[in-house]
């Protein structure tokens, strides 16, 4: 049985397909495999007699090394956001004071924050009370009464 003969541009096509996958998925995972495919294709272009086993080995090792290197680099040089609470809507309300929308009875009530109503847990208070948000648990604010 003859060995499958991989031409250099096959690796470049694989690299291109992996780049398309990277565009369709988040996380910078397939990009490193695509680069490994392009490098493997360049190696086969320079050394056409490279065996299929060696080509797959080079691609595999380059992919694993590149992904691990990116993970370490990403942890060391994480991107800082100018809006760190953007996707943590409730956290931005911690420390703010609001008036109750519904009285707190049996530890549960509601406050109106801008245009939305949030459930709150805390000591029982009447409707005219003002409360301070001290923590958030899921979508429920933990509050304490402000004098």
ChimeraX commands (.cxc) that place a marker at each C-alpha (Angstrom):
marker #1 position 0.00,0.00,0.00 radius 0.5
marker #1 position 1.36,3.42,-0.91 radius 0.5
marker #1 position 1.82,6.16,1.63 radius 0.5
marker #1 position -0.43,9.19,1.35 radius 0.5
marker #1 position 1.61,12.01,-0.16 radius 0.5
marker #1 position 0.87,15.40,1.40 radius 0.5
marker #1 position 1.91,18.33,-0.77 radius 0.5
marker #1 position 2.84,21.61,0.96 radius 0.5
marker #1 position -0.30,23.44,-0.10 radius 0.5
marker #1 position -2.48,20.81,1.60 radius 0.5
marker #1 position -1.12,22.14,4.90 radius 0.5
marker #1 position -1.85,25.69,3.79 radius 0.5
marker #1 position -5.45,24.72,3.01 radius 0.5
marker #1 position -5.73,23.11,6.45 radius 0.5
marker #1 position -4.29,26.32,7.94 radius 0.5
marker #1 position -6.83,28.41,6.05 radius 0.5
marker #1 position -9.70,26.21,7.22 radius 0.5
marker #1 position -8.47,26.54,10.80 radius 0.5
marker #1 position -8.35,30.33,10.38 radius 0.5
marker #1 position -11.97,30.30,9.23 radius 0.5
marker #1 position -12.82,28.24,12.32 radius 0.5
marker #1 position -11.00,30.83,14.45 radius 0.5
marker #1 position -13.15,33.58,12.96 radius 0.5
marker #1 position -16.31,31.61,13.77 radius 0.5
marker #1 position -15.30,30.73,17.35 radius 0.5
marker #1 position -13.86,32.82,20.19 radius 0.5
marker #1 position -10.72,32.16,22.14 radius 0.5
marker #1 position -7.58,32.25,19.95 radius 0.5
marker #1 position -7.40,28.47,19.85 radius 0.5
marker #1 position -7.58,27.56,16.17 radius 0.5
marker #1 position -5.32,30.45,15.14 radius 0.5
marker #1 position -2.29,28.73,16.66 radius 0.5
marker #1 position -3.15,25.47,14.93 radius 0.5
marker #1 position -3.55,27.41,11.66 radius 0.5
marker #1 position -0.11,28.97,12.08 radius 0.5
marker #1 position 1.27,25.49,12.77 radius 0.5
marker #1 position -0.33,24.31,9.53 radius 0.5
marker #1 position 1.26,27.16,7.57 radius 0.5
marker #1 position 4.68,26.46,9.14 radius 0.5
marker #1 position 4.35,22.75,8.40 radius 0.5
marker #1 position 3.43,23.60,4.79 radius 0.5
marker #1 position 6.49,25.84,4.51 radius 0.5
marker #1 position 8.65,23.02,5.89 radius 0.5
marker #1 position 7.28,20.60,3.30 radius 0.5
marker #1 position 7.86,23.21,0.59 radius 0.5
marker #1 position 11.52,23.54,1.64 radius 0.5
marker #1 position 12.04,19.81,2.26 radius 0.5
marker #1 position 9.67,17.93,-0.10 radius 0.5
marker #1 position 10.95,14.50,0.98 radius 0.5
marker #1 position 9.50,14.92,4.50 radius 0.5
marker #1 position 7.50,11.83,5.42 radius 0.5
marker #1 position 3.83,12.02,6.30 radius 0.5
marker #1 position 4.59,10.84,9.84 radius 0.5
marker #1 position 7.12,13.64,10.28 radius 0.5
marker #1 position 4.69,16.21,8.87 radius 0.5
marker #1 position 1.91,15.21,11.26 radius 0.5
marker #1 position 4.39,15.14,14.15 radius 0.5
marker #1 position 5.68,18.63,13.34 radius 0.5
marker #1 position 2.12,19.95,13.04 radius 0.5
marker #1 position 1.06,18.33,16.32 radius 0.5
marker #1 position 4.08,19.49,18.32 radius 0.5
marker #1 position 3.91,23.03,16.92 radius 0.5
marker #1 position 0.18,23.22,17.69 radius 0.5
marker #1 position 0.54,22.04,21.28 radius 0.5
marker #1 position 3.58,24.25,21.97 radius 0.5
marker #1 position 1.91,27.32,20.43 radius 0.5
marker #1 position -1.35,26.83,22.37 radius 0.5
marker #1 position 0.46,26.30,25.68 radius 0.5
marker #1 position 2.72,29.32,25.03 radius 0.5
marker #1 position -0.34,31.46,24.29 radius 0.5
marker #1 position -2.06,30.32,27.50 radius 0.5
marker #1 position 0.98,31.32,29.59 radius 0.5
marker #1 position 1.37,34.60,27.71 radius 0.5
marker #1 position -2.34,35.37,28.08 radius 0.5
marker #1 position -2.26,34.80,31.84 radius 0.5
marker #1 position 0.82,36.99,32.24 radius 0.5
marker #1 position -0.38,39.80,29.96 radius 0.5
marker #1 position -4.13,39.88,30.45 radius 0.5
marker #1 position -6.02,42.71,28.77 radius 0.5
marker #1 position -7.35,45.40,31.09 radius 0.5
marker #1 position -10.79,46.72,30.27 radius 0.5
marker #1 position -11.80,50.36,30.62 radius 0.5
marker #1 position -15.25,49.04,31.67 radius 0.5
marker #1 position -14.49,46.14,34.04 radius 0.5
marker #1 position -18.09,45.92,35.31 radius 0.5
marker #1 position -19.69,45.95,31.85 radius 0.5
marker #1 position -21.03,42.39,31.99 radius 0.5
marker #1 position -21.54,42.43,35.77 radius 0.5
marker #1 position -24.57,44.65,35.92 radius 0.5
marker #1 position -25.50,44.04,39.54 radius 0.5
marker #1 position -22.00,44.61,40.93 radius 0.5
marker #1 position -22.01,48.23,39.81 radius 0.5
marker #1 position -24.84,48.93,42.29 radius 0.5
marker #1 position -22.96,47.79,45.41 radius 0.5
marker #1 position -22.58,50.71,47.79 radius 0.5
marker #1 position -25.44,52.75,46.29 radius 0.5
marker #1 position -28.51,53.78,48.29 radius 0.5
marker #1 position -32.06,53.31,46.96 radius 0.5
marker #1 position -35.61,53.75,48.20 radius 0.5
marker #1 position -37.73,50.64,48.54 radius 0.5
marker #1 position -40.27,49.98,45.78 radius 0.5
marker #1 position -42.01,47.36,47.93 radius 0.5
marker #1 position -41.52,46.97,51.70 radius 0.5
marker #1 position -39.21,44.24,52.94 radius 0.5
marker #1 position -41.37,41.62,54.67 radius 0.5
marker #1 position -40.00,38.32,55.93 radius 0.5
marker #1 position -36.62,39.40,54.59 radius 0.5
marker #1 position -37.78,39.96,50.99 radius 0.5
marker #1 position -38.71,43.11,49.11 radius 0.5
marker #1 position -38.01,45.09,45.94 radius 0.5
marker #1 position -36.21,48.26,44.91 radius 0.5
marker #1 position -36.43,50.25,41.71 radius 0.5
marker #1 position -33.07,50.90,40.09 radius 0.5
marker #1 position -33.28,53.22,37.10 radius 0.5
marker #1 position -35.90,51.47,34.93 radius 0.5
marker #1 position -35.82,47.98,36.45 radius 0.5
marker #1 position -37.06,46.30,39.60 radius 0.5
marker #1 position -34.67,44.16,41.67 radius 0.5
marker #1 position -35.43,41.72,44.49 radius 0.5
marker #1 position -33.74,42.44,47.78 radius 0.5
marker #1 position -33.02,40.51,50.98 radius 0.5
marker #1 position -32.50,42.23,54.28 radius 0.5
marker #1 position -34.08,43.24,57.57 radius 0.5
marker #1 position -37.78,44.12,57.45 radius 0.5
marker #1 position -38.42,47.78,56.50 radius 0.5
marker #1 position -41.43,49.84,55.44 radius 0.5
marker #1 position -41.85,51.31,51.96 radius 0.5
marker #1 position -40.42,54.74,52.83 radius 0.5
marker #1 position -37.08,53.29,53.98 radius 0.5
marker #1 position -33.81,53.82,52.19 radius 0.5
marker #1 position -31.48,50.84,51.84 radius 0.5
marker #1 position -27.87,50.41,50.82 radius 0.5
marker #1 position -26.81,47.54,48.55 radius 0.5
marker #1 position -24.01,45.64,50.30 radius 0.5
marker #1 position -23.73,42.50,48.17 radius 0.5
marker #1 position -25.31,40.65,45.29 radius 0.5
marker #1 position -26.21,36.98,45.08 radius 0.5
marker #1 position -27.27,36.03,41.58 radius 0.5
marker #1 position -30.01,38.56,40.79 radius 0.5
marker #1 position -30.90,39.39,44.39 radius 0.5
marker #1 position -29.40,42.33,46.26 radius 0.5
marker #1 position -28.39,41.97,49.90 radius 0.5
marker #1 position -29.30,45.30,51.56 radius 0.5
marker #1 position -29.08,46.99,54.90 radius 0.5
marker #1 position -31.21,49.85,56.17 radius 0.5
marker #1 position -29.74,53.36,56.04 radius 0.5
marker #1 position -30.79,55.78,58.80 radius 0.5
marker link #1:1,2 radius 0.2
marker link #1:2,3 radius 0.2
marker link #1:3,4 radius 0.2
marker link #1:4,5 radius 0.2
marker link #1:5,6 radius 0.2
marker link #1:6,7 radius 0.2
marker link #1:7,8 radius 0.2
marker link #1:8,9 radius 0.2
marker link #1:9,10 radius 0.2
marker link #1:10,11 radius 0.2
marker link #1:11,12 radius 0.2
marker link #1:12,13 radius 0.2
marker link #1:13,14 radius 0.2
marker link #1:14,15 radius 0.2
marker link #1:15,16 radius 0.2
marker link #1:16,17 radius 0.2
marker link #1:17,18 radius 0.2
marker link #1:18,19 radius 0.2
marker link #1:19,20 radius 0.2
marker link #1:20,21 radius 0.2
marker link #1:21,22 radius 0.2
marker link #1:22,23 radius 0.2
marker link #1:23,24 radius 0.2
marker link #1:24,25 radius 0.2
marker link #1:25,26 radius 0.2
marker link #1:26,27 radius 0.2
marker link #1:27,28 radius 0.2
marker link #1:28,29 radius 0.2
marker link #1:29,30 radius 0.2
marker link #1:30,31 radius 0.2
marker link #1:31,32 radius 0.2
marker link #1:32,33 radius 0.2
marker link #1:33,34 radius 0.2
marker link #1:34,35 radius 0.2
marker link #1:35,36 radius 0.2
marker link #1:36,37 radius 0.2
marker link #1:37,38 radius 0.2
marker link #1:38,39 radius 0.2
marker link #1:39,40 radius 0.2
marker link #1:40,41 radius 0.2
marker link #1:41,42 radius 0.2
marker link #1:42,43 radius 0.2
marker link #1:43,44 radius 0.2
marker link #1:44,45 radius 0.2
marker link #1:45,46 radius 0.2
marker link #1:46,47 radius 0.2
marker link #1:47,48 radius 0.2
marker link #1:48,49 radius 0.2
marker link #1:49,50 radius 0.2
marker link #1:50,51 radius 0.2
marker link #1:51,52 radius 0.2
marker link #1:52,53 radius 0.2
marker link #1:53,54 radius 0.2
marker link #1:54,55 radius 0.2
marker link #1:55,56 radius 0.2
marker link #1:56,57 radius 0.2
marker link #1:57,58 radius 0.2
marker link #1:58,59 radius 0.2
marker link #1:59,60 radius 0.2
marker link #1:60,61 radius 0.2
marker link #1:61,62 radius 0.2
marker link #1:62,63 radius 0.2
marker link #1:63,64 radius 0.2
marker link #1:64,65 radius 0.2
marker link #1:65,66 radius 0.2
marker link #1:66,67 radius 0.2
marker link #1:67,68 radius 0.2
marker link #1:68,69 radius 0.2
marker link #1:69,70 radius 0.2
marker link #1:70,71 radius 0.2
marker link #1:71,72 radius 0.2
marker link #1:72,73 radius 0.2
marker link #1:73,74 radius 0.2
marker link #1:74,75 radius 0.2
marker link #1:75,76 radius 0.2
marker link #1:76,77 radius 0.2
marker link #1:77,78 radius 0.2
marker link #1:78,79 radius 0.2
marker link #1:79,80 radius 0.2
marker link #1:80,81 radius 0.2
marker link #1:81,82 radius 0.2
marker link #1:82,83 radius 0.2
marker link #1:83,84 radius 0.2
marker link #1:84,85 radius 0.2
marker link #1:85,86 radius 0.2
marker link #1:86,87 radius 0.2
marker link #1:87,88 radius 0.2
marker link #1:88,89 radius 0.2
marker link #1:89,90 radius 0.2
marker link #1:90,91 radius 0.2
marker link #1:91,92 radius 0.2
marker link #1:92,93 radius 0.2
marker link #1:93,94 radius 0.2
marker link #1:94,95 radius 0.2
marker link #1:95,96 radius 0.2
marker link #1:96,97 radius 0.2
marker link #1:97,98 radius 0.2
marker link #1:98,99 radius 0.2
marker link #1:99,100 radius 0.2
marker link #1:100,101 radius 0.2
marker link #1:101,102 radius 0.2
marker link #1:102,103 radius 0.2
marker link #1:103,104 radius 0.2
marker link #1:104,105 radius 0.2
marker link #1:105,106 radius 0.2
marker link #1:106,107 radius 0.2
marker link #1:107,108 radius 0.2
marker link #1:108,109 radius 0.2
marker link #1:109,110 radius 0.2
marker link #1:110,111 radius 0.2
marker link #1:111,112 radius 0.2
marker link #1:112,113 radius 0.2
marker link #1:113,114 radius 0.2
marker link #1:114,115 radius 0.2
marker link #1:115,116 radius 0.2
marker link #1:116,117 radius 0.2
marker link #1:117,118 radius 0.2
marker link #1:118,119 radius 0.2
marker link #1:119,120 radius 0.2
marker link #1:120,121 radius 0.2
marker link #1:121,122 radius 0.2
marker link #1:122,123 radius 0.2
marker link #1:123,124 radius 0.2
marker link #1:124,125 radius 0.2
marker link #1:125,126 radius 0.2
marker link #1:126,127 radius 0.2
marker link #1:127,128 radius 0.2
marker link #1:128,129 radius 0.2
marker link #1:129,130 radius 0.2
marker link #1:130,131 radius 0.2
marker link #1:131,132 radius 0.2
marker link #1:132,133 radius 0.2
marker link #1:133,134 radius 0.2
marker link #1:134,135 radius 0.2
marker link #1:135,136 radius 0.2
marker link #1:136,137 radius 0.2
marker link #1:137,138 radius 0.2
marker link #1:138,139 radius 0.2
marker link #1:139,140 radius 0.2
marker link #1:140,141 radius 0.2
marker link #1:141,142 radius 0.2
marker link #1:142,143 radius 0.2
marker link #1:143,144 radius 0.2
marker link #1:144,145 radius 0.2
marker link #1:145,146 radius 0.2
marker link #1:146,147 radius 0.2
view
